[in-house]
Structures are given as C-alpha cells and as structure tokens.
Amino acid sequence: MIPRMKMGRWKKPPEDVPEFYHCHCRLHITARPFVTGGKARFTGILNRQAAFSGVEVLTYSLLEDRFHLLCHVPKPPSQLPTGEELLRRFAALFPEARAKEIGRRWESLPEAERPTWEAMIHRRMWNIGLFMKDVKQRYSEWNNRKTGNEGGSWNQRYHCEWVDAASPVLWTTAAFIDLAPLRAGLATDPKAHRWGAFGAAAAGCPVAKSGFGRIVASFGTPSGEEPFETYRRWLYGVRALMGTPEPKPSPIPQVPGLN
C-alpha cells in the first residue's frame, strides 16, 4: 500500500495500475452516532453517487460512528457520455423534480455551449476525490436539516489508501471491511449486518453481488462457482482463523431499496 492520503494531497497511482481504494471516515463527535435514518440516507447517497460518477463501490460497512468503503475507479471510456446519457445519470443522482429541471435547462442550452457544460460534468466523474467529497457533503447537508446543526458532520477529511489489486491485499481489505461489524460488536455474523454490502449480497442484491464478483475476478473464479459464493466461503474461513465461533443460522436482512 502507499501511505494514507487525504483530500487535496493524495496522488493517483501510475496510469497503468488499476485504481482500487479503501476509504474511511468518522463522524464528528457532535454527530455521533448516525442519527435515526442516517445509515439508510447515507447508503442511498452512496448508491446514487456511484451510479452518477462511474465509481464502483465493491463493498462497504457502516458502523455506529464511521464508514469503510472499498472502491474501484475505472478508466474513463474512450467515448465520454453526452446528452441523453448524462441526463440519465442525473436522474439516478437527483430526485425526479430536480432531474427534470436539469433536463429542461439542458434543452434550453445553445448547441455551441453544450460541450463546455458536458466537459464540466466529466471532470466530476471517475474521480475518487470528488466522489468522496460529494458523498460526505450531501450527507452533511441532510444531517444538518434533520438535526438543526451547522457545519460539517465529519470529524476529519476522509482517509484514502490505494489497494494493490495484483496482491492478496485487495481480498484482505475487503475482509477487513466486511468483518468490521463483528469487531465492533454490532453483529455475530457478517450477513446479519444490515448496513453492509455483504449482508445485501447475501440477501440477493445483484448490485452488491457484482462488487464481490470484481474482487474475486482479481484472482479468478473456480469453474462453475458463483463469485459471491467463492468470496463467502473465503470470508468465513478468515473469520474462523480469527478465533470466532462458526456463525449460527440467522435471518437474511431486508435492506431498504436493495431487496
């Protein structure tokens, strides 16, 4: 791993290296823990921001006062999205009324001005720094409206570490994130943690499963086995090595907006 990186200081890895990042941040002491509905709101913001920006959230865990994310930032496509595709991404990011307003503004733009507008939007995509900034800021705005607080909701700038996908570090980072609720005493089985990608994948969410598929693909998948099943068996093996007892059967969590 390269050293910890903070917003405004971090440098990207070399151009030919895949961009995988472990990002984490803690709530400010005045905002701890997540307020009622806060985890659901944060999860929604995270999913919508990913759909807009092109950043892929492979796995995540929300604890009582912090979050952990494992993200992949793909290389921008040779043909950048324009027009209708950008409007579709805005529809995923914003409420319906706001997305329609953006669509009306787009239609009213002179043809000559549209490339400038599109270039401005492209700069906010496939960028882990701006992705994290927007996720944190949008949650802070919601939290302040709900609680009447002012200022930021986060204790610090987020931490972001590049993860080498060509080594076991990618798998172990994912396990660190998915087993975090157990270390924090929030669950006895990772699939029973409601606010995590592993629980969502165990409940059958295809988007969550696809994230684990990319993790497993870094080392290949045994023939005929679903990637998530490969990861699940490996994760419970790691859990056993930690000295914790085998998980007892537990109900699959219902994740709002994901089931």
C-alpha positions in Angstrom: 0.0 0.0 0.0 1.0 3.6 -0.5 0.7 5.9 2.6 -2.5 7.3 3.7 -3.8 10.1 1.5 -6.1 13.0 2.4 -8.3 15.2 0.2 -6.2 17.8 -1.6 -2.8 15.9 -1.0 -3.2 12.4 -2.4 -1.6 11.3 -5.7 -3.0 8.8 -8.1 -1.1 5.6 -8.7 0.7 5.2 -12.1 -1.5 5.3 -15.2 -1.2 1.5 -15.9 -2.2 0.5 -12.3 -5.9 -0.3 -11.5 -7.4 2.2 -9.1 -8.8 0.4 -6.0 -9.1 2.4 -2.8 -10.0 1.8 0.8 -11.8 5.0 2.0 -12.9 5.6 5.6 -14.0 8.5 7.8 -15.5 9.1 11.2 -18.5 11.2 12.2 -17.8 14.4 14.2 -18.3 13.9 17.9 -21.4 16.2 17.9 -22.9 13.9 15.2 -22.1 10.5 16.7 -23.6 8.0 16.2 -25.6 8.1 13.0 -28.9 9.7 13.7 -32.2 7.7 13.2 -32.4 7.1 9.4 -28.9 8.3 8.9 -27.5 4.9 7.7 -30.3 4.5 5.3 -29.8 8.0 3.9 -26.0 7.5 3.7 -26.5 4.2 1.8 -28.9 5.9 -0.6 -26.5 8.8 -1.2 -23.6 6.3 -1.8 -25.6 4.3 -4.3 -26.8 7.3 -6.2 -23.4 9.0 -6.3 -21.9 5.8 -7.6 -24.5 5.5 -10.4 -23.7 9.1 -11.5 -20.0 9.2 -11.2 -18.9 5.8 -12.5 -17.1 4.9 -9.3 -17.8 1.3 -8.3 -18.4 0.6 -4.6 -17.3 -3.1 -4.3 -18.1 -3.4 -0.6 -18.9 -1.2 2.4 -19.8 -1.3 6.1 -21.5 1.4 8.1 -20.7 1.3 11.8 -22.1 3.4 14.6 -19.8 6.4 14.0 -17.9 5.7 10.8 -17.9 4.1 7.4 -15.5 1.9 5.4 -15.6 1.6 1.6 -13.7 -0.4 -1.0 -14.0 1.4 -4.3 -12.8 0.8 -7.9 -12.3 3.7 -10.2 -12.5 2.5 -13.8 -10.6 4.3 -16.6 -12.9 6.8 -18.3 -14.4 5.4 -21.5 -12.9 6.5 -24.9 -16.4 7.9 -25.7 -17.5 10.1 -22.8 -21.2 10.3 -22.0 -23.1 13.1 -23.6 -26.6 14.4 -23.8 -29.2 11.7 -23.0 -26.7 9.6 -21.1 -25.7 12.4 -18.8 -29.3 13.2 -18.2 -29.9 9.5 -17.3 -27.1 9.7 -14.8 -28.6 12.9 -13.3 -31.9 11.1 -13.0 -30.1 8.5 -10.9 -28.4 11.1 -8.7 -31.2 13.6 -8.0 -34.9 13.5 -7.1 -37.3 13.4 -10.1 -38.2 17.1 -9.9 -34.5 18.2 -9.8 -33.6 15.8 -12.6 -36.4 17.2 -14.8 -35.3 20.7 -14.1 -31.8 19.9 -15.2 -33.2 18.3 -18.4 -35.1 21.5 -19.2 -32.0 23.6 -18.7 -30.1 21.2 -21.0 -32.7 21.6 -23.7 -32.6 25.3 -23.5 -28.8 25.5 -23.9 -27.5 26.7 -27.3 -25.8 23.8 -29.2 -22.5 25.6 -29.1 -22.5 25.7 -25.2 -23.3 22.1 -24.6 -19.7 20.7 -25.0 -18.5 23.1 -22.3 -21.3 22.0 -19.9 -20.5 18.4 -20.6 -16.8 18.8 -20.0 -17.6 20.4 -16.6 -19.6 17.4 -15.7 -17.0 14.9 -16.9 -14.4 16.4 -14.5 -16.6 15.2 -11.6 -16.8 11.6 -12.9 -14.3 8.7 -12.4 -12.6 10.7 -9.7 -12.4 9.2 -6.2 -11.6 12.6 -4.5 -14.7 14.3 -5.9 -16.8 11.2 -5.3 -15.9 11.2 -1.6 -16.3 14.9 -1.3 -19.8 14.8 -2.8 -20.9 11.8 -0.7 -19.8 13.4 2.6 -21.2 16.9 1.7 -24.6 15.6 0.7 -24.9 13.6 3.9 -23.8 16.6 6.0 -26.5 18.8 4.3 -29.2 16.2 5.1 -27.9 15.7 8.6 -28.0 19.4 9.3 -31.5 19.8 8.0 -32.6 16.9 10.2 -30.8 17.9 13.4 -30.6 21.7 13.1 -26.8 21.5 13.4 -24.5 23.7 11.5 -21.1 22.9 9.9 -19.7 19.6 8.8 -20.8 16.2 10.2 -17.4 14.6 9.8 -14.6 14.6 12.3 -11.9 14.9 9.7 -11.0 14.7 6.0 -11.5 11.1 4.8 -8.6 8.7 4.6 -7.9 7.0 1.3 -5.4 4.2 0.7 -4.6 2.7 -2.7 -5.0 -1.1 -2.7 -2.9 -3.3 -4.9 -5.3 -5.5 -6.9 -2.4 -7.7 -8.0 -1.8 -9.0 -4.5 -3.9 -10.6 -1.7 -4.3 -7.1 -0.2 -7.5 -6.5 -2.2 -9.1 -9.6 -0.6 -7.8 -8.9 2.9 -9.0 -5.3 2.7 -12.5 -6.5 1.7 -12.5 -8.9 4.6 -11.4 -6.2 7.0 -14.4 -4.1 5.9 -16.9 -7.0 5.9 -15.8 -8.2 9.4 -15.7 -4.7 10.9 -19.3 -5.1 12.3 -18.2 -8.2 14.2 -15.2 -6.4 15.7 -17.5 -3.5 16.7 -19.9 -5.9 18.4 -22.8 -5.0 16.0 -23.3 -8.5 14.7 -22.2 -12.1 15.2 -22.5 -13.0 11.5 -21.4 -10.6 8.7 -24.5 -11.4 6.6 -26.7 -10.3 9.6 -25.2 -6.7 9.5 -28.0 -4.7 7.8 -25.8 -1.8 6.7 -23.1 -3.5 4.6 -22.6 -4.8 1.1 -22.1 -8.4 2.3 -25.5 -8.5 4.0 -27.1 -7.0 0.9 -25.4 -9.6 -1.4 -26.4 -12.4 1.0 -30.0 -11.1 0.7 -29.7 -11.4 -3.1 -29.0 -7.8 -4.2 -27.5 -8.1 -7.7 -25.6 -4.8 -7.5 -23.9 -5.9 -4.2 -23.0 -9.3 -5.7 -21.4 -7.7 -8.7 -19.0 -5.8 -6.4 -17.8 -9.1 -4.9 -17.5 -10.5 -8.4 -14.9 -7.9 -9.3 -13.0 -8.7 -6.1 -12.9 -12.4 -6.9 -12.0 -11.7 -10.5 -8.7 -10.3 -9.4 -7.6 -13.9 -8.7 -10.0 -15.8 -10.9 -13.1 -17.8 -10.0 -13.3 -21.6 -9.7 -15.1 -23.1 -12.6 -18.9 -23.4 -12.1 -19.0 -21.5 -8.8 -20.7 -18.1 -8.3 -18.2 -15.4 -7.4 -20.0 -14.3 -4.3 -20.1 -17.9 -3.1 -16.3 -18.1 -3.5 -15.9 -14.9 -1.5 -18.4 -16.0 1.1 -16.5 -19.3 1.8 -13.2 -17.5 2.0 -14.6 -14.8 4.3 -15.9 -17.4 6.8 -12.6 -19.1 6.6 -10.9 -15.8 7.6 -13.5 -15.4 10.4 -12.6 -18.9 11.7 -8.9 -18.0 11.7 -9.8 -15.0 13.9 -10.8 -17.4 16.6 -14.5 -16.6 16.5 -17.1 -19.4 16.6 -18.8 -20.6 13.5 -21.9 -18.4 12.7 -25.3 -19.7 13.7 -28.1 -19.5 11.2 -29.5 -16.0 11.1 -32.3 -14.4 9.0 -31.3 -12.6 5.8 -31.6 -8.9 6.5 -34.1 -6.8 4.5 -32.1 -3.8 3.1 -34.3 -0.8 2.1 -34.1 -0.1 -1.6 -31.9 -3.1 -2.3 -34.2 -6.1 -1.9 
